[in-house]
Amino acid sequence: MIKVTLIRPTGCQHCIAVKTTLEKMKGDYLELTIEEIDMTTPEGQALVQKYNILSSPGILVNDEFFAFGGATEEQFKKKFDELKK
């Protein structure tokens, strides 16, 4: 299973673009699930503090920090392929 968590504010267009990229990748990674957490909630604020997220979206892969501020399809593919090994 590959779980991607997006820690983001409501209305973030860049965050929506990242989610769209991930949704498109589901065809190649059937085990991919996407979770979104509003960074203004107590849970979101705790994750922002824990991972020192400086820009949105904060991205966790399998509950480990991956990136903040977004990631490309190529970056996700590299990480997902590493996890499949």
Secondary structure, DSSP 4 states (H G I P E B T S, - for coil): -EEEEEEE-TT-HHHHHHHHHHHHHTTT-TTEEEEEEETTSHHHHHHHHHHT--SSPEEEETTEEEEES---HHHHHHHHHHHH-
